[in-house]
Amino acid sequence: MIPQRKREKCTHAALANADIERARGGDFREAAECFVDAFFVNGKSNIDNREIGSLERAQTSDLSKRYSSAKKGAMFIVRDDETCDLLACAGVEYRRYLGDYDYENVPNDVDRFSLGSAITVPIIANLATSRKARGKGYAKALVRECEKEAKNNGFEECALIVESTNSKARSLYKKMGYRVAKTLKDQNALKMQNDGKARVVKVTTLLMKKSLLNQRQGIDVESLIVPIGAAVILYVLSGNDDLREAIFGFLGTS
């Protein structure tokens, strides 16, 4: 666990009763703790503390790797206006794609030449809201911030990954203008089991995309805020080589 931040009133631009800012330095550690607590712990009492620590260290390393450079992407966080506690986080990473496949991990049975030219697509991921801050609009605000960042960098489209069984998240993304582009079966996902250990399981995911040019797609017809894990383990890095390979197969990262 990281040392507690000195409690001072935040002075950043306020978002409702909280602050939103670009993550940097030690923020990635706090974001990793928020992410792990939201999607692996989530109120469970039988979680192995060593497992939590391992997940937090791996997530911290990976978030820093993916979002520290503005050329690769950015992570945004929401802090409490009074305590500066980190309440939510989300990142957007610029990745190369061939069709609907990650450029570096096109399946062997797919003809690369038939997919056309490679393009760079902003991928929104690592979206998490702490248990005490859910239902306040932070997740939606962070997705909007990621979209704004991508658009300001010249991109016309954003994409994300969501498990097919996560109906609430799918509904929210749909209301925010995202549409299913491809169904990805037998994807590897790391999930906490009843014995308090995280293990890889097979899931079906959906690649969803949204145009950043058509502003009408971004209109929310309802105020629906839910804890979203576009992919709850998209970017968790394991020290175990076999587990690492399985985890990153979820989105085809390496």
C-alpha positions as CSV (number, residue, x, y, z in Angstrom):
1,M,0.0,0.0,0.0
2,I,1.2,3.5,-0.7
3,P,1.8,6.2,2.0
4,Q,-1.2,8.4,2.6
5,R,-1.2,11.7,0.7
6,K,-1.2,14.8,2.9
7,R,-4.7,16.0,3.4
8,E,-5.0,19.4,1.8
9,K,-7.9,20.9,0.0
10,C,-7.5,20.3,-3.7
11,T,-7.0,23.4,-5.9
12,H,-7.7,21.8,-9.4
13,A,-10.7,22.5,-11.6
14,A,-13.7,21.0,-9.9
15,L,-15.9,18.3,-11.3
16,A,-19.2,18.4,-9.3
17,N,-17.8,17.7,-5.8
18,A,-14.5,16.4,-7.0
19,D,-11.5,17.2,-9.1
20,I,-10.4,15.7,-12.5
21,E,-6.9,15.8,-13.7
22,R,-4.3,14.1,-15.8
23,A,-2.4,11.3,-13.9
24,R,1.3,11.6,-13.4
25,G,4.0,10.1,-11.1
26,G,2.6,8.6,-8.0
27,D,-1.0,9.0,-9.3
28,F,-0.6,5.7,-11.1
29,R,-0.1,3.8,-7.9
30,E,-3.3,5.2,-6.4
31,A,-5.1,4.5,-9.7
32,A,-3.9,0.9,-9.5
33,E,-5.2,0.5,-6.0
34,C,-8.5,1.9,-7.0
35,F,-8.7,-0.4,-10.0
36,V,-7.8,-3.5,-8.1
37,D,-10.1,-2.7,-5.2
38,A,-13.0,-2.0,-7.6
39,F,-12.7,-5.1,-9.8
40,F,-10.9,-7.8,-7.8
41,V,-11.7,-7.1,-4.2
42,N,-15.1,-5.3,-4.5
43,G,-16.1,-5.9,-0.9
44,K,-14.9,-9.6,-0.7
45,S,-13.4,-10.5,2.7
46,N,-11.5,-13.6,1.7
47,I,-8.9,-12.1,-0.6
48,D,-5.3,-13.0,-0.1
49,N,-3.4,-9.8,0.8
50,R,-0.3,-11.0,-1.1
51,E,-2.5,-11.4,-4.2
52,I,-3.8,-7.9,-3.8
53,G,-0.3,-6.5,-3.4
54,S,0.9,-8.4,-6.5
55,L,-2.0,-7.1,-8.6
56,E,-1.5,-3.6,-7.4
57,R,2.3,-3.6,-8.2
58,A,1.7,-5.1,-11.6
59,Q,-1.1,-2.7,-12.4
60,T,1.0,0.3,-11.3
61,S,3.8,-0.7,-13.6
62,D,1.5,-1.2,-16.5
63,L,-0.5,2.0,-16.1
64,S,2.8,4.0,-15.9
65,K,4.1,2.3,-19.0
66,R,1.0,3.0,-21.0
67,Y,0.0,6.5,-20.0
68,S,3.2,8.3,-18.9
69,S,4.0,9.4,-22.4
70,A,1.5,11.8,-24.1
71,K,2.5,10.2,-27.4
72,K,1.1,6.9,-26.3
73,G,-2.0,8.1,-24.4
74,A,-3.2,9.6,-21.1
75,M,-4.8,8.6,-17.9
76,F,-7.3,10.8,-16.0
77,I,-8.3,10.6,-12.4
78,V,-11.0,12.1,-10.2
79,R,-10.1,13.3,-6.7
80,D,-12.3,14.3,-3.8
81,D,-12.4,18.1,-3.6
82,E,-11.7,18.2,0.1
83,T,-9.5,15.2,0.9
84,C,-7.8,14.7,-2.5
85,D,-8.6,11.0,-2.2
86,L,-8.5,9.3,-5.7
87,L,-12.1,8.3,-6.5
88,A,-12.0,7.1,-10.1
89,C,-9.7,6.6,-13.1
90,A,-9.7,5.9,-16.8
91,G,-7.1,5.8,-19.6
92,V,-7.0,6.2,-23.3
93,E,-4.1,4.5,-25.2
94,Y,-3.3,4.9,-28.9
95,R,-2.8,1.5,-30.4
96,R,-2.3,0.3,-34.0
97,Y,-5.0,-1.9,-35.5
98,L,-5.5,-3.9,-38.7
99,G,-9.2,-4.0,-39.2
100,D,-10.6,-5.0,-35.8
101,Y,-7.4,-6.7,-34.7
102,D,-4.5,-5.4,-32.7
103,Y,-1.6,-4.9,-35.1
104,E,0.9,-7.0,-33.2
105,N,-1.5,-9.9,-32.5
106,V,-3.4,-10.7,-35.6
107,P,-4.5,-14.4,-35.4
108,N,-2.4,-16.7,-37.6
109,D,-5.5,-17.8,-39.5
110,V,-6.3,-14.3,-40.6
111,D,-4.9,-12.9,-43.8
112,R,-3.2,-9.6,-42.9
113,F,-3.3,-8.3,-46.5
114,S,-7.1,-8.6,-46.5
115,L,-7.3,-6.2,-43.6
116,G,-6.0,-3.2,-45.4
117,S,-3.7,-0.6,-44.0
118,A,-2.9,-0.3,-40.3
119,I,-4.6,2.6,-38.4
120,T,-4.1,4.0,-34.9
121,V,-7.1,3.8,-32.6
122,P,-7.6,5.3,-29.2
123,I,-8.6,2.5,-26.8
124,I,-10.4,3.5,-23.6
125,A,-9.6,1.1,-20.7
126,N,-8.8,0.8,-17.0
127,L,-12.0,2.6,-16.0
128,A,-12.7,2.2,-12.3
129,T,-14.7,3.9,-9.6
130,S,-14.1,3.4,-5.9
131,R,-17.0,1.8,-4.0
132,K,-17.6,4.9,-2.0
133,A,-17.9,7.1,-5.1
134,R,-20.2,5.1,-7.4
135,G,-23.4,6.6,-8.8
136,K,-22.0,10.2,-8.9
137,G,-21.2,10.5,-12.6
138,Y,-17.4,10.1,-12.4
139,A,-17.2,7.2,-14.8
140,K,-19.1,9.0,-17.5
141,A,-17.1,12.2,-17.0
142,L,-13.8,10.2,-17.3
143,V,-14.9,8.6,-20.6
144,R,-15.8,12.0,-21.9
145,E,-12.4,13.3,-20.9
146,C,-10.7,10.4,-22.7
147,E,-12.8,11.1,-25.8
148,K,-11.8,14.8,-25.6
149,E,-8.2,13.9,-25.3
150,A,-8.4,11.6,-28.3
151,K,-10.2,14.2,-30.4
152,N,-7.7,16.9,-29.5
153,N,-5.0,14.7,-30.8
154,G,-6.7,14.4,-34.2
155,F,-8.5,11.1,-33.8
156,E,-12.0,10.6,-35.2
157,E,-13.0,7.5,-33.3
158,C,-12.7,5.8,-29.9
159,A,-13.0,2.1,-29.0
160,L,-13.2,0.0,-25.9
161,I,-13.6,-3.6,-24.8
162,V,-16.5,-4.9,-22.6
163,E,-17.5,-8.3,-21.5
164,S,-20.6,-9.5,-23.3
165,T,-22.3,-10.5,-20.0
166,N,-21.9,-7.0,-18.5
167,S,-25.3,-5.7,-19.5
168,K,-25.2,-2.5,-17.4
169,A,-21.8,-1.4,-18.8
170,R,-23.0,-2.2,-22.4
171,S,-26.1,-0.2,-21.8
172,L,-24.2,2.8,-20.6
173,Y,-21.7,2.7,-23.4
174,K,-24.6,2.4,-25.9
175,K,-26.2,5.5,-24.4
176,M,-22.8,7.3,-24.8
177,G,-22.8,6.5,-28.5
178,Y,-20.7,3.3,-28.7
179,R,-21.7,0.5,-31.0
180,V,-20.6,-3.1,-31.2
181,A,-18.0,-3.6,-34.0
182,K,-16.9,-7.2,-33.3
183,T,-17.5,-10.1,-31.0
184,L,-14.4,-11.7,-29.6
185,K,-14.9,-15.2,-28.2
186,D,-12.7,-17.2,-25.9
187,Q,-10.7,-14.3,-24.6
188,N,-8.6,-14.6,-21.5
189,A,-9.6,-12.6,-18.4
190,L,-8.1,-12.6,-15.0
191,K,-10.8,-12.8,-12.3
192,M,-10.9,-13.3,-8.5
193,Q,-12.1,-16.8,-7.5
194,N,-13.8,-18.0,-4.3
195,D,-10.5,-19.0,-2.7
196,G,-9.2,-15.5,-2.9
197,K,-6.8,-16.1,-5.8
198,A,-7.0,-14.5,-9.2
199,R,-7.1,-16.9,-12.1
200,V,-7.5,-16.7,-15.9
201,V,-10.9,-17.7,-17.3
202,K,-12.4,-17.6,-20.8
203,V,-14.9,-14.9,-21.6
204,T,-16.6,-13.4,-24.6
205,T,-15.9,-9.7,-25.2
206,L,-17.3,-7.0,-27.5
207,L,-15.2,-4.4,-29.3
208,M,-17.3,-1.3,-29.3
209,K,-16.5,1.9,-31.3
210,K,-17.8,5.5,-31.4
211,S,-17.3,8.3,-33.9
212,L,-16.0,11.5,-32.3
213,L,-17.3,13.5,-35.3
214,N,-21.0,13.0,-34.8
215,Q,-21.8,14.9,-31.6
216,R,-25.3,13.6,-31.5
217,Q,-24.0,10.2,-30.6
218,G,-22.7,11.6,-27.3
219,I,-26.1,12.6,-26.0
220,D,-27.1,10.7,-22.8
221,V,-30.8,10.1,-22.8
222,E,-30.7,9.0,-19.1
223,S,-28.4,9.6,-16.2
224,L,-27.2,6.0,-15.7
225,I,-23.9,5.6,-13.8
226,V,-22.5,2.2,-13.1
227,P,-19.1,0.9,-12.1
228,I,-17.5,0.0,-15.5
229,G,-14.7,-2.3,-16.3
230,A,-14.3,-2.0,-20.0
231,A,-12.2,-5.0,-19.5
232,V,-11.4,-5.6,-15.8
233,I,-8.0,-7.0,-16.5
234,L,-7.1,-5.5,-19.8
235,Y,-3.8,-4.1,-18.6
236,V,-2.8,-6.1,-15.5
237,L,0.8,-7.3,-15.8
238,S,1.8,-10.5,-14.1
239,G,5.3,-11.6,-13.1
240,N,4.4,-15.2,-14.2
241,D,5.2,-15.5,-17.8
242,D,2.5,-18.0,-18.6
243,L,-0.1,-15.9,-16.8
244,R,1.2,-12.7,-18.4
245,E,0.7,-14.2,-21.8
246,A,-2.8,-15.3,-21.0
247,I,-3.8,-12.0,-19.5
248,F,-2.5,-9.9,-22.4
249,G,-4.3,-12.2,-24.9
250,F,-7.5,-10.6,-23.7
251,L,-6.8,-7.6,-26.0
252,G,-3.8,-8.9,-27.8
253,T,-1.3,-6.7,-26.1
254,S,2.3,-7.6,-25.4
